[in-house]
Protein backbone atom coordinates (compact mmCIF):
# COMPACT_ATOMS: atom_id res chain seq x y z
CA UNK A 1 0.00 0.00 0.00
CA UNK A 2 1.32 3.42 -0.91
CA UNK A 3 1.72 5.85 1.99
CA UNK A 4 -0.26 9.07 1.48
CA UNK A 5 1.54 12.38 1.76
CA UNK A 6 -0.07 15.14 3.81
CA UNK A 7 -0.02 18.82 3.05
CA UNK A 8 1.13 21.29 5.68
CA UNK A 9 -2.46 21.84 6.73
CA UNK A 10 -3.25 24.44 9.40
CA UNK A 11 -7.04 24.64 9.16
CA UNK A 12 -9.81 23.00 11.22
CA UNK A 13 -9.14 19.35 12.01
CA UNK A 14 -12.61 18.47 10.70
CA UNK A 15 -11.46 19.33 7.17
CA UNK A 16 -8.04 17.65 7.37
CA UNK A 17 -9.16 14.29 5.98
CA UNK A 18 -12.18 13.03 4.02
CA UNK A 19 -13.50 10.64 6.64
CA UNK A 20 -13.90 13.35 9.29
CA UNK A 21 -16.75 15.53 7.92
CA UNK A 22 -18.54 12.83 5.96
CA UNK A 23 -18.49 10.21 8.70
CA UNK A 24 -19.60 12.70 11.35
CA UNK A 25 -22.40 14.39 9.43
CA UNK A 26 -23.38 11.24 7.51
CA UNK A 27 -23.86 9.23 10.72
CA UNK A 28 -25.65 12.10 12.45
CA UNK A 29 -27.98 12.49 9.48
CA UNK A 30 -28.66 8.75 9.43
CA UNK A 31 -29.85 8.89 13.03
CA UNK A 32 -31.88 12.08 12.79
CA UNK A 33 -33.58 11.16 9.50
CA UNK A 34 -34.95 7.94 11.01
CA UNK A 35 -36.37 9.95 13.92
CA UNK A 36 -38.23 11.99 11.28
CA UNK A 37 -39.27 8.89 9.39
CA UNK A 38 -41.30 7.31 12.21
CA UNK A 39 -43.79 10.20 12.66
CA UNK A 40 -43.78 10.59 8.88
CA UNK A 41 -44.72 6.91 8.55
CA UNK A 42 -47.61 7.27 11.00
CA UNK A 43 -48.90 10.43 9.33
CA UNK A 44 -48.04 12.65 12.30
CA UNK A 45 -45.57 14.74 10.29
CA UNK A 46 -45.37 16.02 6.73
CA UNK A 47 -42.42 17.35 4.76
CA UNK A 48 -42.37 19.82 1.89
CA UNK A 49 -41.01 17.18 -0.46
CA UNK A 50 -42.28 16.05 -3.84
CA UNK A 51 -41.64 12.46 -2.72
CA UNK A 52 -43.98 10.26 -0.72
CA UNK A 53 -42.83 9.61 2.83
CA UNK A 54 -41.55 6.14 1.95
CA UNK A 55 -39.66 7.39 -1.10
CA UNK A 56 -38.07 10.22 0.90
CA UNK A 57 -36.93 7.71 3.54
CA UNK A 58 -35.51 5.29 0.94
CA UNK A 59 -33.84 8.07 -1.06
CA UNK A 60 -32.13 9.64 1.92
CA UNK A 61 -30.84 6.30 3.21
CA UNK A 62 -29.16 5.51 -0.11
CA UNK A 63 -28.25 8.89 -1.56
CA UNK A 64 -27.95 10.91 1.63
CA UNK A 65 -26.49 8.76 4.38
CA UNK A 66 -24.82 6.02 2.31
CA UNK A 67 -23.39 8.44 -0.26
CA UNK A 68 -21.73 10.44 2.53
CA UNK A 69 -20.22 7.37 4.19
CA UNK A 70 -18.91 5.95 0.91
CA UNK A 71 -17.41 9.34 0.07
CA UNK A 72 -15.67 9.53 3.44
CA UNK A 73 -14.31 6.01 3.08
CA UNK A 74 -13.04 6.43 -0.48
CA UNK A 75 -11.58 9.89 0.17
CA UNK A 76 -9.54 8.23 2.93
CA UNK A 77 -8.71 4.96 1.19
CA UNK A 78 -7.76 6.23 -2.26
CA UNK A 79 -4.82 8.37 -1.01
CA UNK A 80 -3.53 5.16 0.58
CA UNK A 81 -3.96 3.30 -2.69
CA UNK A 82 -2.41 5.97 -4.91
CA UNK A 83 0.09 7.75 -2.64
CA UNK A 84 -1.45 11.07 -3.66
CA UNK A 85 -2.26 13.84 -1.20
CA UNK A 86 -5.80 13.74 0.23
CA UNK A 87 -8.38 16.44 -0.41
CA UNK A 88 -8.39 18.90 2.48
CA UNK A 89 -9.58 22.33 3.55
CA UNK A 90 -11.79 24.45 1.33
CA UNK A 91 -12.34 21.84 -1.45
CA UNK A 92 -13.50 19.36 1.19
CA UNK A 93 -15.78 21.97 2.76
CA UNK A 94 -17.35 22.78 -0.61
CA UNK A 95 -18.07 19.11 -1.22
CA UNK A 96 -19.65 18.81 2.23
CA UNK A 97 -21.84 21.84 1.56
CA UNK A 98 -22.83 20.33 -1.80
CA UNK A 99 -23.97 17.18 0.03
CA UNK A 100 -25.95 19.27 2.52
CA UNK A 101 -27.54 21.23 -0.31
CA UNK A 102 -28.73 17.96 -1.80
CA UNK A 103 -30.40 16.95 1.46
CA UNK A 104 -32.20 20.29 1.68
CA UNK A 105 -33.19 20.19 -2.00
CA UNK A 106 -34.82 16.77 -1.73
CA UNK A 107 -36.60 17.62 1.51
CA UNK A 108 -38.00 20.87 0.07
CA UNK A 109 -38.45 19.60 -3.49
CA UNK A 110 -42.17 20.28 -3.27
CA UNK A 111 -41.32 23.98 -3.02
CA UNK A 112 -38.40 24.36 -5.41
CA UNK A 113 -39.62 21.88 -8.03
CA UNK A 114 -38.44 18.37 -8.89
CA UNK A 115 -36.05 19.43 -11.68
CA UNK A 116 -34.15 21.89 -9.47
CA UNK A 117 -34.08 19.34 -6.65
CA UNK A 118 -32.76 16.65 -8.99
CA UNK A 119 -30.03 18.92 -10.37
CA UNK A 120 -28.79 19.93 -6.91
CA UNK A 121 -29.01 16.41 -5.53
CA UNK A 122 -27.21 14.75 -8.45
CA UNK A 123 -24.39 17.29 -8.44
CA UNK A 124 -22.86 15.77 -5.30
CA UNK A 125 -22.44 12.18 -6.49
CA UNK A 126 -21.51 13.38 -9.97
CA UNK A 127 -18.74 15.58 -8.57
CA UNK A 128 -17.50 12.86 -6.20
CA UNK A 129 -17.32 10.35 -9.03
CA UNK A 130 -15.30 12.77 -11.19
CA UNK A 131 -12.90 13.60 -8.34
CA UNK A 132 -12.30 9.94 -7.45
CA UNK A 133 -11.84 8.93 -11.09
CA UNK A 134 -9.25 11.68 -11.51
CA UNK A 135 -7.36 10.59 -8.38
CA UNK A 136 -7.22 6.95 -9.46
CA UNK A 137 -6.28 7.71 -13.08
CA UNK A 138 -3.63 10.33 -12.24
CA UNK A 139 -2.26 8.01 -9.57
CA UNK A 140 -2.21 5.18 -12.17
CA UNK A 141 -3.93 2.91 -9.67
CA UNK A 142 -5.73 1.03 -12.42
CA UNK A 143 -6.79 -2.02 -10.44
CA UNK A 144 -8.98 0.10 -8.16
CA UNK A 145 -10.97 1.60 -11.01
CA UNK A 146 -13.50 -1.16 -10.35
CA UNK A 147 -14.72 0.58 -7.18
CA UNK A 148 -16.07 3.34 -9.43
CA UNK A 149 -18.55 0.95 -11.07
CA UNK A 150 -20.84 0.54 -8.03
CA UNK A 151 -20.52 4.27 -7.38
CA UNK A 152 -21.56 4.95 -10.97
CA UNK A 153 -24.53 2.60 -10.48
CA UNK A 154 -25.48 4.56 -7.37
CA UNK A 155 -25.44 7.80 -9.39
CA UNK A 156 -27.51 6.14 -12.13
CA UNK A 157 -29.97 4.90 -9.51
CA UNK A 158 -30.33 8.43 -8.16
CA UNK A 159 -31.07 9.78 -11.63
CA UNK A 160 -33.65 7.04 -12.16
CA UNK A 161 -35.12 7.65 -8.71
CA UNK A 162 -36.02 11.27 -9.44
CA UNK A 163 -37.38 10.43 -12.89
CA UNK A 164 -39.33 7.37 -11.77
CA UNK A 165 -40.90 9.10 -8.78
CA UNK A 166 -41.96 12.08 -10.89
CA UNK A 167 -43.34 10.18 -13.87
CA UNK A 168 -44.73 7.03 -12.23
CA UNK A 169 -45.17 7.98 -8.58
CA UNK A 170 -43.05 5.11 -7.24
CA UNK A 171 -39.39 4.08 -6.99
CA UNK A 172 -39.54 0.31 -7.50
CA UNK A 173 -36.81 -0.09 -10.11
CA UNK A 174 -34.66 2.69 -8.69
CA UNK A 175 -34.44 1.46 -5.12
CA UNK A 176 -33.60 -2.04 -6.34
CA UNK A 177 -30.81 -0.59 -8.49
CA UNK A 178 -29.55 1.44 -5.53
CA UNK A 179 -29.60 -1.65 -3.32
CA UNK A 180 -27.64 -3.58 -5.95
CA UNK A 181 -25.02 -0.81 -6.10
CA UNK A 182 -24.72 -0.73 -2.30
CA UNK A 183 -24.43 -4.52 -1.90
CA UNK A 184 -21.91 -4.64 -4.75
CA UNK A 185 -19.76 -2.09 -2.91
CA UNK A 186 -19.90 -4.18 0.26
CA UNK A 187 -19.02 -7.34 -1.67
CA UNK A 188 -16.00 -5.64 -3.28
CA UNK A 189 -14.67 -3.61 -0.37
CA UNK A 190 -15.84 -5.99 2.37
CA UNK A 191 -14.29 -8.88 0.46
CA UNK A 192 -10.97 -7.04 0.69
CA UNK A 193 -10.96 -5.63 4.22
CA UNK A 194 -12.78 -8.32 6.22
CA UNK A 195 -10.37 -11.19 5.51
CA UNK A 196 -7.42 -8.77 5.69
CA UNK A 197 -8.31 -7.35 9.11
CA UNK A 198 -9.22 -10.83 10.34
CA UNK A 199 -5.92 -12.26 9.19
CA UNK A 200 -3.95 -9.46 10.86
CA UNK A 201 -5.71 -10.01 14.18
CA UNK A 202 -5.50 -13.81 14.07
CA UNK A 203 -1.78 -13.84 13.30
CA UNK A 204 -1.11 -11.78 16.41
CA UNK A 205 -3.73 -13.12 18.79
CA UNK A 206 -5.08 -16.52 17.73
CA UNK A 207 -2.67 -18.41 15.42
CA UNK A 208 -4.16 -21.20 13.40
CA UNK A 209 -6.52 -21.33 10.44
CA UNK A 210 -6.46 -18.06 8.50
CA UNK A 211 -9.04 -16.59 6.09
CA UNK A 212 -9.00 -18.11 2.64
CA UNK A 213 -7.29 -15.90 0.04
CA UNK A 214 -9.32 -14.35 -2.76
CA UNK A 215 -9.94 -16.99 -5.40
CA UNK A 216 -12.16 -17.86 -8.34
CA UNK A 217 -14.84 -18.88 -5.84
CA UNK A 218 -15.14 -15.25 -4.72
CA UNK A 219 -15.46 -14.09 -8.31
CA UNK A 220 -18.14 -16.74 -8.95
CA UNK A 221 -20.04 -15.71 -5.84
CA UNK A 222 -20.00 -12.04 -6.80
CA UNK A 223 -21.02 -12.82 -10.39
CA UNK A 224 -23.96 -15.00 -9.32
CA UNK A 225 -25.08 -12.46 -6.72
CA UNK A 226 -24.93 -9.53 -9.15
CA UNK A 227 -26.81 -11.60 -11.75
CA UNK A 228 -29.51 -12.43 -9.21
CA UNK A 229 -29.83 -8.79 -8.17
CA UNK A 230 -30.01 -7.62 -11.80
CA UNK A 231 -32.82 -10.12 -12.39
CA UNK A 232 -34.53 -8.77 -9.26
CA UNK A 233 -34.24 -5.24 -10.68
CA UNK A 234 -35.66 -6.26 -14.04
CA UNK A 235 -38.59 -8.50 -13.08
CA UNK A 236 -38.91 -8.03 -9.31
CA UNK A 237 -39.50 -11.23 -7.34
CA UNK A 238 -40.84 -14.39 -8.95
CA UNK A 239 -39.92 -18.08 -8.97
CA UNK A 240 -36.86 -17.68 -11.23
CA UNK A 241 -35.37 -14.63 -9.51
CA UNK A 242 -36.21 -16.14 -6.12
CA UNK A 243 -34.33 -19.37 -6.82
CA UNK A 244 -31.29 -17.48 -8.16
CA UNK A 245 -31.29 -15.20 -5.10
CA UNK A 246 -31.42 -18.26 -2.86
CA UNK A 247 -28.45 -19.80 -4.69
CA UNK A 248 -26.55 -16.52 -4.31
CA UNK A 249 -27.35 -16.57 -0.59
CA UNK A 250 -25.78 -20.01 -0.24
CA UNK A 251 -22.63 -18.95 -2.06
CA UNK A 252 -22.34 -15.78 0.03
CA UNK A 253 -22.69 -17.79 3.24
CA UNK A 254 -19.89 -20.12 2.15
CA UNK A 255 -17.75 -17.10 1.26
CA UNK A 256 -18.29 -15.68 4.72
CA UNK A 257 -17.47 -18.98 6.44
CA UNK A 258 -14.17 -19.15 4.52
CA UNK A 259 -13.02 -15.96 6.31
CA UNK A 260 -12.95 -17.65 9.74
CA UNK A 261 -14.94 -15.04 11.61
CA UNK A 262 -15.77 -17.44 14.46
CA UNK A 263 -12.09 -17.40 15.42
CA UNK A 264 -12.21 -13.63 16.05
CA UNK A 265 -14.96 -13.72 18.66
CA UNK A 266 -12.67 -12.16 21.27
CA UNK A 267 -12.27 -8.96 19.24
CA UNK A 268 -15.57 -7.13 18.59
CA UNK A 269 -13.95 -4.74 16.08
CA UNK A 270 -13.25 -7.74 13.85
CA UNK A 271 -16.28 -9.86 14.73
CA UNK A 272 -18.74 -7.07 13.86
CA UNK A 273 -17.46 -7.05 10.28
CA UNK A 274 -18.39 -10.71 9.89
CA UNK A 275 -21.76 -10.23 11.56
CA UNK A 276 -22.45 -7.28 9.26
CA UNK A 277 -21.61 -9.29 6.15
CA UNK A 278 -23.86 -12.13 7.38
CA UNK A 279 -26.87 -9.95 6.62
CA UNK A 280 -26.08 -10.28 2.89
CA UNK A 281 -26.74 -14.04 2.65
CA UNK A 282 -29.62 -13.62 5.11
CA UNK A 283 -31.20 -10.85 3.05
CA UNK A 284 -30.73 -12.69 -0.23
CA UNK A 285 -32.25 -15.84 1.28
CA UNK A 286 -35.27 -13.94 2.63
CA UNK A 287 -35.80 -12.29 -0.75
CA UNK A 288 -35.48 -15.67 -2.44
CA UNK A 289 -38.09 -17.20 -0.14
CA UNK A 290 -40.42 -14.28 -0.81
CA UNK A 291 -40.01 -14.87 -4.53
CA UNK A 292 -40.73 -18.59 -4.30
CA UNK A 293 -43.59 -18.24 -1.77
CA UNK A 294 -45.05 -14.77 -2.45
CA UNK A 295 -48.34 -15.53 -0.71
CA UNK A 296 -46.68 -16.33 2.60
CA UNK A 297 -43.58 -14.12 2.89
CA UNK A 298 -43.09 -10.37 2.47
CA UNK A 299 -40.00 -9.13 0.59
CA UNK A 300 -39.62 -6.34 3.18
CA UNK A 301 -37.83 -8.70 5.57
CA UNK A 302 -35.14 -9.37 2.97
CA UNK A 303 -34.97 -5.72 1.92
CA UNK A 304 -34.36 -4.58 5.49
CA UNK A 305 -31.88 -7.40 6.12
CA UNK A 306 -29.83 -5.93 3.27
CA UNK A 307 -30.57 -2.29 4.15
CA UNK A 308 -30.73 -1.98 7.93
CA UNK A 309 -28.56 -5.07 8.39
CA UNK A 310 -25.81 -5.28 5.77
CA UNK A 311 -25.60 -1.58 4.88
CA UNK A 312 -26.30 -0.18 8.35
CA UNK A 313 -24.07 -2.54 10.31
CA UNK A 314 -21.21 -2.55 7.79
CA UNK A 315 -21.05 1.22 7.37
CA UNK A 316 -21.10 1.81 11.11
CA UNK A 317 -18.45 -0.83 11.87
CA UNK A 318 -16.15 0.40 9.08
CA UNK A 319 -16.60 4.05 10.10
CA UNK A 320 -15.71 3.31 13.70
CA UNK A 321 -12.65 1.28 12.81
CA UNK A 322 -11.42 3.82 10.25
CA UNK A 323 -12.00 6.75 12.62
CA UNK A 324 -10.01 5.05 15.37
CA UNK A 325 -7.14 4.05 13.09
CA UNK A 326 -6.76 7.29 11.16
CA UNK A 327 -7.00 9.46 14.27
CA UNK A 328 -4.12 7.62 15.92
CA UNK A 329 -6.17 5.64 18.47
CA UNK A 330 -5.65 2.01 19.39
CA UNK A 331 -7.78 -0.45 17.42
CA UNK A 332 -9.61 -1.76 20.45
CA UNK A 333 -13.29 -1.80 21.22
CA UNK A 334 -14.38 -0.53 24.60
CA UNK A 335 -17.74 -0.03 26.24
CA UNK A 336 -18.82 2.71 23.81
CA UNK A 337 -17.99 0.72 20.70
CA UNK A 338 -19.54 -2.50 22.00
CA UNK A 339 -22.72 -0.64 22.95
CA UNK A 340 -22.94 0.88 19.47
CA UNK A 341 -22.45 -2.54 17.89
CA UNK A 342 -25.17 -4.09 20.05
CA UNK A 343 -27.56 -1.24 19.23
CA UNK A 344 -27.14 -1.53 15.46
CA UNK A 345 -27.48 -5.32 15.59
CA UNK A 346 -30.63 -4.88 17.69
CA UNK A 347 -31.99 -2.40 15.15
CA UNK A 348 -31.37 -4.73 12.22
CA UNK A 349 -32.73 -7.81 13.99
CA UNK A 350 -35.92 -6.17 15.26
CA UNK A 351 -36.62 -4.57 11.87
CA UNK A 352 -36.43 -7.96 10.19
CA UNK A 353 -38.44 -9.77 12.87
CA UNK A 354 -41.13 -7.06 12.74
CA UNK A 355 -42.17 -8.33 9.29
CA UNK A 356 -43.10 -11.69 10.81
CA UNK A 357 -44.77 -10.36 13.98
CA UNK A 358 -47.88 -8.55 12.84
CA UNK A 359 -49.30 -8.08 16.34
CA UNK A 360 -46.07 -6.45 17.51
CA UNK A 361 -45.13 -4.67 14.29
CA UNK A 362 -45.52 -1.16 15.68
CA UNK A 363 -43.47 -1.58 18.87
CA UNK A 364 -40.76 -3.52 17.00
CA UNK A 365 -40.59 -0.84 14.29
CA UNK A 366 -40.19 1.86 16.92
CA UNK A 367 -37.55 -0.16 18.79
CA UNK A 368 -35.62 -0.66 15.55
CA UNK A 369 -35.77 3.09 14.79
CA UNK A 370 -34.72 4.08 18.31
CA UNK A 371 -31.82 1.60 18.30
CA UNK A 372 -30.69 2.88 14.89
CA UNK A 373 -30.79 6.47 16.11
CA UNK A 374 -28.85 5.68 19.29
CA UNK A 375 -26.24 3.71 17.35
CA UNK A 376 -25.50 6.36 14.73
CA UNK A 377 -25.96 9.40 16.96
CA UNK A 378 -23.90 7.63 19.61
CA UNK A 379 -21.12 7.14 17.08
CA UNK A 380 -21.08 10.70 15.73
CA UNK A 381 -21.46 12.42 19.11
CA UNK A 382 -19.66 9.90 21.31
CA UNK A 383 -16.63 9.84 19.02
CA UNK A 384 -16.78 13.51 17.97
CA UNK A 385 -13.23 14.21 19.28
CA UNK A 386 -11.93 11.86 16.57
CA UNK A 387 -13.38 14.22 13.97
CA UNK A 388 -12.83 17.65 15.50
CA UNK A 389 -9.41 17.25 17.15
CA UNK A 390 -6.04 16.74 15.40
CA UNK A 391 -4.62 13.25 15.05
CA UNK A 392 -3.09 11.94 18.26
Helices and strands as residue ranges (DSSP letters): G 13-15, H 18-41, H 53-59, I 60-66, H 67-82, H 89-107, H 109-112, H 114-138, G 142-146, H 147-168, H 172-185, I 186-190, H 191-205, H 216-235, H 239-257, G 261-264, H 268-292, H 300-304, I 305-313, H 314-326, H 335-354, G 358-360, H 361-382, H 385-388
